[in-house]
Amino acid sequence: MNYRHIAFAAAIICMALNAPARAEPRAVIELFTSQGCSSCPAADKLLGELAHDPSLLTMSLAVDYWDYLGWKDTLALHGHTVRQRAYADARGDREVYTPQVVINGVVHALGSDKAAIEKAIAQTRSTAAPLSLPVTIAVADGKVTVNVPAAANAQSAEVWLCPITAKAPVAIGRGENGGKTLTYNNVVRRWVKLGDWSGKAASFSVPVADLPDGGYSLQDINELTVVVQSGVAAKPGLMLGAATTALR
């Protein structure tokens, strides 16, 4: 090998060492939380820490069933309450509580217990094949485009797009957390069904201008997350693929 070949090989190695690492997706973690739950702040904080792990896709889903305690959750969607109950029905255990995390759509754990969450991640990866579908999401020319590749022996699934607020500080005036200002990370503001997937390659798009809903504006959205989840909304199952991107 001459010096030119050696220099070229060294340059390739250097480029590889300095390239940003792309972590293999390990888990989608959905935290069901509430501003009216005194046990939730520890889980909210932990979710913020887990969000720094590039192999985890974390989502905060505020529920509304504690609103009667004296404080109406400002980030809650009733659909999150429905989703949490649908998970419990799909598992058959009737376990609905806060703070609760659902990992990869199939296992739940206490949202403030990091060890239990890691155990649940390992469990899903040893008994199923979560996030094996390489989904992509991109924003260009005023549109969000999601591509889902073909897969053999695929389960039927739904493709959902979630506008995300990366950080939402909230001053809580009453209830169990009254007087505190808490920060919520990766808050899901809406669920937009892009379509169904049955194993064939598919592409979906939606205008960015259509993302806001009555409860928030486009300025509130920092990120977009897409999940491809087996089953249907009334009986959600394993997360087959997921991806996230910054909106701006």
KEKE-3310 file (N, C-alpha, C; in steps of 0.2 Angstrom, whole numbers, plus 5000, padded with zeros to 4 digits):
npx = (5004:5004:5009:4999:4987:4987:4985:4972:4965:4966:4959:4946:4944:4945:4934:4924:4925:4922:4909:4892:4885:4872:4860:4852:4835:4827:4816:4799:4792:4779:4772:4760:4752:4749:4744:4738:4742:4751:4761:4767:4777:4790:4791:4789:4800:4810:4807:4811:4825:4827:4824:4836:4842:4847:4842:4830:4812:4803:4787:4775:4760:4746:4733:4715:4708:4710:4706:4695:4700:4703:4711:4712:4720:4731:4737:4731:4723:4707:4707:4719:4717:4707:4716:4725:4716:4713:4725:4726:4715:4718:4730:4723:4724:4718:4725:4726:4734:4742:4759:4761:4770:4770:4778:4784:4772:4766:4770:4769:4774:4779:4780:4790:4800:4815:4823:4813:4808:4819:4820:4808:4809:4819:4812:4802:4810:4815:4805:4797:4797:4800:4800:4806:4804:4810:4805:4803:4804:4801:4802:4798:4796:4784:4777:4774:4782:4780:4787:4785:4792:4791:4786:4789:4777:4769:4761:4745:4743:4742:4746:4752:4753:4761:4761:4773:4777:4792:4796:4787:4783:4773:4764:4756:4741:4732:4726:4734:4748:4748:4755:4767:4779:4780:4789:4786:4790:4792:4778:4763:4753:4742:4734:4736:4729:4737:4735:4732:4742:4748:4759:4764:4774:4773:4768:4765:4758:4756:4750:4760:4754:4742:4743:4741:4729:4714:4718:4732:4745:4755:4767:4769:4774:4788:4793:4790:4783:4782:4773:4771:4760:4754:4738:4723:4716:4707:4712:4727:4743:4759:4773:4779:4787:4795:4799:4807:4807:4814:4804:4807)
npy = (4994:5011:5028:5037:5029:5025:5037:5040:5030:5033:5045:5041:5033:5043:5051:5042:5040:5053:5055:5059:5048:5037:5031:5015:5013:5010:5011:5017:5028:5032:5043:5044:5056:5069:5086:5087:5077:5072:5063:5063:5073:5068:5058:5066:5073:5063:5058:5069:5068:5055:5059:5064:5053:5046:5034:5033:5037:5049:5053:5064:5062:5070:5067:5069:5064:5068:5080:5084:5086:5099:5107:5110:5102:5110:5105:5093:5081:5073:5063:5056:5050:5041:5034:5028:5020:5011:5005:4997:4989:4982:4975:4968:4970:4980:4991:5007:5022:5036:5041:5033:5023:5018:5006:5004:5001:4989:4985:4990:5002:5009:5027:5034:5026:5022:5010:5000:5004:5002:4989:4985:4989:4980:4969:4970:4970:4957:4948:4952:4961:4976:4992:4989:4993:5004:5019:5035:5053:5069:5087:5099:5111:5116:5105:5090:5075:5057:5042:5025:5009:4994:4978:4961:4948:4957:4965:4972:4990:5007:5023:5037:5054:5066:5082:5090:5099:5104:5108:5113:5124:5126:5135:5130:5132:5127:5113:5097:5099:5113:5129:5126:5127:5118:5108:5101:5089:5085:5086:5079:5086:5083:5070:5065:5055:5048:5037:5020:5005:4991:4983:4985:4997:5014:5031:5046:5063:5079:5096:5108:5119:5114:5108:5114:5115:5119:5122:5126:5134:5136:5140:5134:5122:5112:5100:5085:5069:5053:5038:5021:5009:4994:4986:4994:5010:5008:4997:4997:4991:4983:4994:4997:5005:5021:5038:5054:5072:5089:5103:5116)
npz = (5000:4995:5000:4997:4997:5010:5017:5012:5017:5031:5032:5029:5040:5050:5047:5050:5064:5068:5064:5068:5081:5078:5087:5089:5089:5104:5112:5113:5124:5133:5144:5155:5164:5176:5180:5192:5201:5214:5214:5202:5198:5200:5191:5179:5179:5177:5165:5157:5159:5153:5140:5135:5130:5115:5110:5114:5112:5119:5126:5133:5140:5145:5156:5160:5171:5184:5186:5194:5207:5210:5201:5185:5173:5162:5150:5147:5137:5133:5125:5129:5141:5136:5128:5137:5145:5134:5132:5144:5143:5132:5136:5146:5160:5167:5173:5177:5180:5188:5191:5175:5164:5147:5138:5122:5118:5124:5137:5154:5167:5183:5182:5188:5191:5187:5185:5184:5172:5163:5164:5158:5145:5141:5142:5132:5121:5121:5120:5109:5093:5093:5085:5073:5061:5049:5049:5042:5044:5038:5035:5024:5011:5017:5021:5030:5028:5029:5028:5026:5025:5015:5022:5026:5031:5039:5053:5053:5055:5062:5057:5065:5068:5079:5085:5095:5110:5116:5128:5142:5154:5168:5179:5193:5201:5210:5219:5222:5218:5220:5219:5214:5201:5187:5175:5159:5148:5131:5126:5121:5109:5101:5091:5075:5063:5050:5042:5037:5038:5030:5027:5014:5006:5010:5008:5017:5019:5026:5027:5035:5040:5044:5056:5069:5083:5091:5104:5104:5096:5080:5084:5096:5094:5093:5089:5079:5080:5074:5074:5071:5074:5079:5078:5083:5087:5097:5103:5105:5100:5098:5096:5080:5073:5073:5073:5075:5072:5072:5071:5068)
capx = (5000:5008:5007:4992:4982:4987:4982:4965:4962:4966:4954:4940:4943:4944:4927:4919:4926:4919:4902:4888:4882:4865:4858:4847:4829:4826:4809:4794:4790:4773:4771:4753:4754:4743:4746:4734:4744:4757:4766:4769:4783:4796:4791:4790:4808:4813:4805:4815:4831:4827:4823:4842:4845:4845:4839:4823:4808:4799:4781:4771:4753:4743:4726:4711:4703:4711:4704:4691:4704:4704:4715:4711:4726:4731:4739:4727:4718:4703:4710:4725:4713:4705:4721:4728:4712:4713:4731:4724:4710:4722:4734:4719:4725:4714:4730:4726:4736:4747:4762:4762:4773:4769:4784:4784:4765:4764:4772:4768:4778:4778:4784:4796:4805:4820:4825:4808:4807:4824:4818:4802:4812:4823:4807:4799:4815:4817:4799:4794:4802:4798:4804:4810:4802:4814:4801:4807:4799:4804:4798:4801:4791:4778:4774:4777:4781:4782:4788:4785:4794:4787:4789:4785:4773:4768:4755:4741:4745:4740:4751:4750:4758:4760:4764:4776:4780:4798:4796:4781:4783:4766:4763:4750:4738:4728:4727:4740:4754:4747:4761:4773:4780:4783:4791:4784:4795:4789:4771:4759:4747:4737:4736:4734:4730:4739:4732:4733:4748:4747:4765:4766:4777:4768:4770:4760:4760:4751:4753:4762:4749:4736:4745:4738:4722:4711:4722:4739:4747:4761:4773:4770:4776:4795:4795:4785:4784:4777:4773:4767:4758:4750:4731:4719:4716:4703:4716:4733:4748:4766:4776:4782:4792:4794:4804:4805:4811:4813:4800:4811)
capy = (5000:5017:5033:5039:5024:5025:5043:5040:5025:5036:5050:5037:5031:5049:5053:5038:5042:5060:5056:5058:5042:5036:5025:5011:5014:5004:5011:5023:5028:5036:5044:5046:5061:5075:5092:5087:5071:5074:5058:5064:5077:5064:5055:5071:5075:5057:5058:5074:5065:5050:5062:5065:5047:5046:5028:5033:5042:5050:5057:5066:5062:5073:5065:5074:5062:5071:5087:5086:5088:5106:5110:5108:5101:5114:5101:5087:5079:5068:5057:5053:5046:5036:5029:5024:5014:5006:5000:4993:4984:4977:4971:4964:4970:4986:4995:5014:5026:5040:5041:5027:5023:5012:5005:5000:4999:4983:4984:4997:5002:5016:5032:5037:5020:5021:5003:4996:5006:4999:4981:4984:4990:4974:4963:4970:4968:4950:4945:4955:4965:4983:4997:4985:4996:5010:5024:5042:5059:5075:5093:5103:5115:5117:5099:5085:5068:5051:5036:5018:5004:4988:4973:4954:4946:4963:4966:4979:4995:5013:5028:5043:5060:5069:5088:5090:5104:5101:5110:5117:5126:5127:5137:5127:5137:5124:5105:5093:5103:5120:5133:5124:5128:5111:5108:5095:5088:5082:5086:5078:5091:5081:5064:5065:5049:5049:5032:5013:5002:4983:4979:4988:5004:5019:5038:5051:5070:5084:5103:5110:5124:5110:5105:5117:5114:5125:5123:5128:5137:5133:5142:5130:5115:5112:5094:5081:5062:5048:5031:5016:5005:4988:4986:5000:5015:5006:4991:4998:4985:4984:4999:4994:5010:5028:5043:5061:5077:5096:5107:5122)
capz = (5000:4995:5005:4995:5000:5018:5019:5010:5022:5037:5031:5030:5047:5054:5046:5053:5071:5070:5062:5074:5082:5077:5091:5087:5093:5109:5115:5113:5131:5134:5151:5157:5169:5177:5185:5198:5204:5218:5213:5195:5197:5200:5184:5174:5179:5175:5157:5154:5159:5148:5133:5132:5127:5108:5108:5117:5110:5125:5125:5139:5138:5151:5157:5163:5176:5191:5186:5200:5213:5211:5196:5178:5169:5156:5144:5146:5132:5135:5121:5132:5146:5132:5126:5143:5146:5129:5133:5150:5140:5127:5141:5151:5167:5170:5177:5175:5186:5186:5184:5172:5157:5143:5134:5116:5117:5127:5144:5158:5173:5187:5178:5192:5193:5181:5184:5181:5164:5159:5164:5154:5138:5140:5141:5126:5116:5121:5118:5103:5089:5093:5082:5068:5054:5048:5047:5041:5044:5036:5034:5018:5007:5020:5021:5033:5024:5032:5023:5029:5020:5015:5027:5025:5036:5043:5056:5051:5059:5061:5057:5069:5069:5085:5086:5102:5113:5119:5136:5144:5161:5170:5186:5195:5206:5215:5219:5225:5217:5220:5221:5211:5193:5184:5167:5156:5142:5125:5127:5115:5109:5096:5088:5069:5060:5044:5038:5039:5035:5030:5025:5008:5006:5009:5010:5019:5020:5028:5027:5042:5042:5047:5063:5075:5084:5095:5111:5104:5089:5077:5088:5102:5091:5092:5086:5077:5081:5070:5077:5067:5080:5077:5081:5081:5093:5103:5105:5103:5102:5098:5092:5075:5070:5076:5071:5077:5069:5074:5066:5066)
cpx = (5004:5005:5000:4986:4981:4983:4974:4962:4961:4961:4947:4939:4942:4937:4922:4919:4922:4912:4898:4885:4875:4863:4852:4841:4828:4818:4805:4791:4785:4772:4764:4754:4748:4746:4743:4736:4751:4762:4770:4775:4789:4797:4792:4797:4812:4813:4810:4823:4832:4827:4830:4845:4842:4841:4832:4819:4803:4793:4777:4764:4749:4735:4722:4707:4705:4709:4699:4694:4705:4708:4714:4718:4726:4734:4736:4723:4714:4705:4715:4722:4710:4710:4724:4723:4712:4719:4729:4719:4714:4727:4729:4720:4722:4719:4730:4728:4741:4752:4763:4765:4771:4775:4783:4776:4762:4766:4771:4773:4777:4783:4790:4801:4809:4822:4820:4807:4812:4822:4812:4805:4815:4818:4804:4804:4817:4811:4795:4799:4800:4803:4808:4809:4806:4809:4805:4802:4804:4800:4802:4795:4784:4774:4778:4776:4784:4782:4789:4786:4790:4790:4785:4782:4771:4761:4751:4742:4742:4746:4749:4755:4756:4764:4767:4778:4786:4798:4791:4781:4776:4766:4756:4747:4734:4729:4733:4747:4753:4753:4767:4773:4784:4784:4790:4788:4791:4782:4767:4753:4741:4739:4732:4735:4731:4736:4734:4739:4747:4753:4768:4769:4772:4771:4764:4762:4754:4754:4755:4757:4743:4737:4742:4731:4720:4715:4729:4740:4753:4767:4774:4773:4784:4797:4789:4787:4779:4778:4769:4766:4753:4743:4728:4719:4712:4707:4723:4738:4755:4768:4780:4788:4790:4800:4802:4810:4809:4808:4803:4817)
cpy = (5006:5022:5036:5035:5024:5032:5043:5035:5029:5042:5047:5036:5037:5051:5049:5039:5048:5060:5055:5051:5042:5030:5021:5012:5008:5004:5017:5022:5034:5037:5047:5050:5066:5080:5091:5081:5073:5069:5059:5068:5073:5061:5060:5073:5069:5057:5063:5072:5059:5053:5063:5059:5046:5040:5028:5038:5043:5054:5058:5066:5064:5070:5070:5071:5064:5078:5089:5087:5095:5110:5107:5108:5105:5111:5095:5087:5073:5061:5053:5048:5040:5031:5025:5019:5009:5002:4995:4987:4979:4973:4966:4964:4976:4991:5002:5018:5031:5040:5034:5028:5017:5012:5001:4998:4993:4982:4991:4996:5009:5021:5035:5032:5019:5014:4999:4998:5003:4991:4980:4985:4983:4968:4964:4968:4961:4946:4947:4958:4972:4987:4994:4988:5003:5016:5031:5047:5065:5081:5097:5105:5115:5111:5094:5078:5063:5046:5030:5013:4998:4983:4966:4952:4951:4962:4972:4984:5002:5018:5035:5048:5064:5076:5088:5097:5102:5102:5115:5118:5128:5129:5134:5130:5133:5116:5103:5096:5110:5124:5132:5126:5122:5112:5102:5095:5083:5080:5085:5083:5089:5074:5065:5059:5050:5043:5025:5010:4994:4980:4982:4995:5009:5026:5042:5058:5074:5091:5105:5115:5120:5107:5108:5115:5120:5127:5125:5131:5134:5134:5138:5123:5116:5105:5090:5074:5058:5041:5027:5010:5000:4989:4992:5004:5012:5000:4992:4992:4988:4990:4996:4998:5017:5032:5050:5066:5084:5099:5113:5123)
cpz = (5000:5000:5004:4998:5007:5020:5017:5016:5029:5037:5032:5037:5052:5053:5050:5061:5073:5068:5068:5075:5081:5081:5088:5092:5097:5111:5113:5120:5132:5142:5152:5164:5170:5182:5192:5203:5208:5217:5206:5194:5196:5193:5178:5173:5176:5167:5154:5154:5153:5141:5130:5129:5120:5106:5111:5114:5116:5123:5132:5137:5145:5151:5161:5169:5183:5192:5192:5206:5215:5206:5190:5174:5163:5150:5143:5140:5134:5131:5124:5137:5142:5130:5131:5145:5141:5130:5139:5147:5136:5131:5145:5158:5171:5174:5174:5181:5184:5192:5181:5165:5154:5138:5128:5115:5121:5134:5148:5164:5177:5184:5182:5193:5187:5180:5181:5173:5160:5158:5159:5146:5136:5138:5134:5120:5115:5119:5112:5099:5088:5089:5076:5061:5054:5045:5047:5041:5042:5035:5029:5014:5010:5021:5026:5029:5028:5027:5028:5024:5020:5020:5026:5031:5041:5047:5053:5057:5057:5061:5060:5069:5075:5085:5094:5104:5117:5126:5137:5151:5162:5178:5188:5201:5211:5215:5223:5224:5217:5223:5218:5203:5191:5177:5165:5149:5137:5126:5121:5115:5105:5093:5081:5065:5053:5039:5041:5035:5035:5027:5018:5009:5005:5011:5012:5020:5022:5029:5034:5045:5046:5054:5069:5076:5089:5101:5110:5097:5086:5081:5094:5100:5090:5088:5083:5077:5077:5073:5072:5072:5077:5081:5078:5087:5099:5106:5103:5105:5101:5094:5086:5072:5073:5074:5074:5073:5072:5069:5064:5071)
residu = (MET:ASN:TYR:ARG:HIS:ILE:ALA:PHE:ALA:ALA:ALA:ILE:ILE:CYS:MET:ALA:LEU:ASN:ALA:PRO:ALA:ARG:ALA:GLU:PRO:ARG:ALA:VAL:ILE:GLU:LEU:PHE:THR:SER:GLN:GLY:CYS:SER:SER:CYS:PRO:ALA:ALA:ASP:LYS:LEU:LEU:GLY:GLU:LEU:ALA:HIS:ASP:PRO:SER:LEU:LEU:THR:MET:SER:LEU:ALA:VAL:ASP:TYR:TRP:ASP:TYR:LEU:GLY:TRP:LYS:ASP:THR:LEU:ALA:LEU:HIS:GLY:HIS:THR:VAL:ARG:GLN:ARG:ALA:TYR:ALA:ASP:ALA:ARG:GLY:ASP:ARG:GLU:VAL:TYR:THR:PRO:GLN:VAL:VAL:ILE:ASN:GLY:VAL:VAL:HIS:ALA:LEU:GLY:SER:ASP:LYS:ALA:ALA:ILE:GLU:LYS:ALA:ILE:ALA:GLN:THR:ARG:SER:THR:ALA:ALA:PRO:LEU:SER:LEU:PRO:VAL:THR:ILE:ALA:VAL:ALA:ASP:GLY:LYS:VAL:THR:VAL:ASN:VAL:PRO:ALA:ALA:ALA:ASN:ALA:GLN:SER:ALA:GLU:VAL:TRP:LEU:CYS:PRO:ILE:THR:ALA:LYS:ALA:PRO:VAL:ALA:ILE:GLY:ARG:GLY:GLU:ASN:GLY:GLY:LYS:THR:LEU:THR:TYR:ASN:ASN:VAL:VAL:ARG:ARG:TRP:VAL:LYS:LEU:GLY:ASP:TRP:SER:GLY:LYS:ALA:ALA:SER:PHE:SER:VAL:PRO:VAL:ALA:ASP:LEU:PRO:ASP:GLY:GLY:TYR:SER:LEU:GLN:ASP:ILE:ASN:GLU:LEU:THR:VAL:VAL:VAL:GLN:SER:GLY:VAL:ALA:ALA:LYS:PRO:GLY:LEU:MET:LEU:GLY:ALA:ALA:THR:THR:ALA:LEU:ARG)
# end
